[in-house]
Amino acid sequence: MSLKEQFDAAVADSKNLPERPDNMTLLKIYALFKQASSGDVEGSRPGFTDMVGRAKYDAWAALKGTSNDEAMQQYIDLIEGLK
């Protein structure tokens, strides 16, 4: 199974986890997904009043420079650990 196929399977699995992960883990899942599928973060950081958007942006920005393949593998490993 290719890395892309494993990633797609992990994305599907992430929707059926036995319990909802904590917010920090959810941010990590989001950031790894975005890095794997879109690459480095683009655009400006959301304003002070958009706390959720700002947290998501910061989590994604922290992965800047991580390759798509590396982000996919980290995402797969994280979802496997949560199952």
N, C-alpha and C positions, 0 to 999 in steps of 0.2 A: 504494500500500500504506500503510495507516495505521501510526501509530507503534506501536500495540499489536501489530499483525501483524508488524512488523519486529522488535519485542522478542521475541515468541514464536519467530520464526525464529532469532534470535540465541541464545536459550536452547537450542534444539535443536542449533544449530551448536556451542555450547560443550561439548557432550558428545562431539563428534567432532573436536576440535582435533588437528592433526598431532603435537604434542608437549605433554606436561604442563607447564603454566606453573609458575613458581616460587611459593613460598608467599605472598609479598607480593602477587603478581598474583591468586592464588586468593582471598586475603582481599578484595581490591578487587572481584573478580567477585561474591563472596558478598554483600558490603555493598551494592553497587549493585543486585543482584537483590532483596535484602530491602527496600531503600529504595523501589524501583520498585513492588514488589508489596504491601508492608505499610505503607509510610510510616515515620515516625520510630520509632526504637527505643523499646521499652517494657520495663518490668520493671527489676529490679535487676541490677547487674553481678555476674557469677559470682565465686565465691570464688577465693582465691589458688591453690588446688590444681587448679582447672579452667583450665589454661593455654590450651587451644584455645578453649574457650567464652569466655574472657576476651578473647582476641585478636579473635574474631569480633564480640563485643559492642562492643569499642573501635572496630573498623573501621566497623561500622554506625553507632555513635554519632557518629563523625566526620562523617557525612553529614547530621546532623540539620538540618532546615530546607530540604533539597534537595527540590524538587517531584518528584512521581512521573514527570512527563514528562521532566524534566531528567535524572533518574536512568536512565530507560529509554534516552534518547539516549546518555548516557555509556556504558552497558552495551553498547549496539549498537556504538558506536565502538571500545570496548575489544576486543570479540570479533572485529570485522572486522580489527583490527590484529594479532590473534594467529593469524589463518588463514594 
